[in-house]
Every structure is written in C-alpha cells, then in structure tokens.
Amino acid sequence: MTGANRGLGSHFVEALLARGAERVYAAARSIDALADAVENHGDRVVPVQLDVTDEETVRRLADDLPDVDVVVSNAGRPCKLPVLQDQAEQEFRSAMEVNFFGPLGLVRAFAPHLARHRGGILFVQSLAALVISRSSPIYSASKAAAMMLAAGVRAELRTDGVTVTSTFPGFIDTDMTTGLDIPKASPRSVADRSLDAFAVGRPTVFPDRLAELVEDAVTQDMAAVLDDPQAVMTRLIRAFRLDPTG
Ligand SMILES: NC(=O)c1ccc[n+]([C@@H]2O[C@H](COP(=O)([O-])OP(=O)(O)OC[C@H]3O[C@@H](n4cnc5c(N)ncnc54)[C@H](OP(=O)(O)O)[C@@H]3O)[C@@H](O)[C@H]2O)c1
C-alpha cells in the first residue's frame, strides 16, 4: 500500500483492515507519519519506508516481503503546469517518475508474489487519464500512461489468476484538491468502492458520481472527449454540481 500516510492512502489502510486484511504493509516516504495508524491497529499495520521512485528499495522490499498478495499502487503527485511552461522539464519528469515509473517498478518487483498467491494489484488512476486536464496536462499524461500499464499487466498476468483493477476517481477530498471549489468524494467511500470492484475482479471502477458521468461520456462519445475535453468537462461538472450524489 503506497502513499499510506495521508489522503486516500490512509483511508485505503483503514478500509483494508476493516475488510479483514491480516497485515497491511503501509509504505510512506516518512514512516513517522504512520505513527497514528500503528498506534490504532498495532502490529496489523507494518510501517515501511518507501519512495516509489527508488527502484532499488522497491526490489529489496519485494525480496523481504514474499507474503504480499495484494498491492495498492496509490502514491501520486500533481503537476500543475502547462506543456509549454519554461524550464519545467524536471517537474514533468518527476510526475512521470512517481505516477508511471513508480507503479511500473512496483508491479515488476511484486508480480512473482502476486502470481504465487493468485493475488492482485489495484492501481489508483484518475479521470485525468481519460479527459485531459487543462491545468495539469502532464499529470493527465502520466496517469494515461499508468492506465495503459495496468491494461498491459492485466493481460500478462491473466493466466496466473492475478486480479488487476484500475480505479478512476474524480475529485476526492484530500490535500491534492485543497482550495478547489467543487463537491468532492470522501476518500473512504472512494477506497471502499474501489476495493469492492477489486474484490470481484473488475478491470475498471469509476468510484464516485463525477467518475460515473465521465465513464458515460467516454463510452458514448470518445471522439468528443478527445476533441474538446474542456467543453465535455464543463457540461459534466455543471450536472455534477446540480446533483453531486446522482
Ligand atoms: N485527490 C483527488 O482528487 C484525486 C483524484 C483522482 C486520483 N487521485 C490519485 O489518488 C492518489 C492519492 O492521492 P491523494 O488525493 O491522497 O493525494 P495526497 O493527499 O496529495 O497524497 C499523495 C500521497 O502520495 C505520496 N507520494 C507522493 N510522491 C511519492 C513518492 N515519490 N513516493 C512515495 N509516496 C509518494 C504522498 O506522500 P508524502 O506525504 O510523502 O508527500 C502521499 O502519501 C494519487 O495517485 C492521485 O493521483 C487523486
């Protein structure tokens, strides 16, 4: 469970424990940030220090933790810069490192364990993978790359009986959306709906109301979504604001 210290990740930890997970390896860049979870759940939460961009540590963890049967690839970072921004290369590469190469390293390292246990991996994607975000185009690109990574892994691990699910949330009430004036899904409900779909082996899940609206739009008219994403999102967000619960 990556990015387990705050935001959606901390709610995934709670949701996994509530579903009876024997042990959750809660991975975070700073394990001090996991003190509350350990205090509340004792040895069912095992803090693990992990920066997902550190491939060497990811490989070592996989060697040390052969009992892992489910991976939740949740850690992610925003990247709110236009494509043509000056001197943004490092920011762009960093977004790809965390949001694409991070999950890639995880799945490559843990796949043998997942296959042995006939377990699974849940990728936390974003609606931004499907509808380009005007304010965060490289974030969108990194999540779109991760979406295809998940599809590729699903195909490669199918015969091993490994579940691969991508969840595509809309706006969630976490630090990532601070200051954004729009109805937001609760992180616990997103975690629960994502895990419900994972538990029954679904390849994708749209775990909140805005996500469902986008799923419909993509299904009905992908050409329009690619041609004028801003118009599509403006229409969907207006409908969502009027009725955020559907
Ligand atoms: N919030 C939304 O509206 C929304 C919508 C769709 C999808 N998502 C996705 O949901 C996931 C969780 O986001 P969130 O909303 O919970 O955001 P958040 O509150 O900003 O939390 C991000 C988490 O990712 C961790 N992280 C970032 N870079 C990392 C790295 N290099 N190595 C390890 N951990 C790293 C952070 O750790 P630190 O505390 O060390 O920074 C933190 O735990 C992300 O993949 C995000 O893209 C979010």
The ligand as a Gaussian input file, in Angstrom:
#p B3LYP/6-31G(d) Opt

LIG

0 1
 N       -7.404000      13.909000      -4.745000
 C       -8.005000      13.699000      -5.906000
 O       -8.933000      14.422000      -6.282000
 C       -7.575000      12.562000      -6.793000
 C       -8.381000      12.251000      -7.891000
 C       -8.033000      11.181000      -8.718000
 C       -6.915000      10.428000      -8.434000
 N       -6.148000      10.754000      -7.343000
 C       -4.974000       9.921000      -7.094000
 O       -5.126000       9.333000      -5.815000
 C       -3.831000       9.026000      -5.294000
 C       -3.733000       9.560000      -3.880000
 O       -3.827000      10.973000      -3.945000
 P       -4.389000      11.854000      -2.733000
 O       -5.576000      12.557000      -3.216000
 O       -4.451000      11.040000      -1.497000
 O       -3.197000      12.936000      -2.660000
 P       -2.337000      13.445000      -1.440000
 O       -3.187000      13.674000      -0.253000
 O       -1.526000      14.541000      -2.007000
 O       -1.394000      12.179000      -1.097000
 C       -0.421000      11.757000      -2.009000
 C        0.289000      10.574000      -1.388000
 O        1.269000      10.102000      -2.326000
 C        2.526000      10.083000      -1.663000
 N        3.652000      10.257000      -2.566000
 C        3.902000      11.260000      -3.446000
 N        5.079000      11.067000      -4.049000
 C        5.600000       9.916000      -3.545000
 C        6.789000       9.177000      -3.771000
 N        7.726000       9.588000      -4.629000
 N        6.967000       8.021000      -3.074000
 C        6.063000       7.601000      -2.195000
 N        4.918000       8.252000      -1.911000
 C        4.694000       9.402000      -2.591000
 C        2.449000      11.221000      -0.647000
 O        3.476000      11.086000       0.306000
 P        4.090000      12.356000       1.117000
 O        3.178000      12.597000       2.280000
 O        5.449000      11.906000       1.494000
 O        4.094000      13.517000       0.152000
 C        1.044000      10.972000      -0.117000
 O        1.033000       9.904000       0.791000
 C       -2.818000       9.636000      -6.261000
 O       -2.335000       8.631000      -7.127000
 C       -3.662000      10.646000      -7.039000
 O       -3.106000      10.897000      -8.318000
 C       -6.451000      11.784000      -6.516000

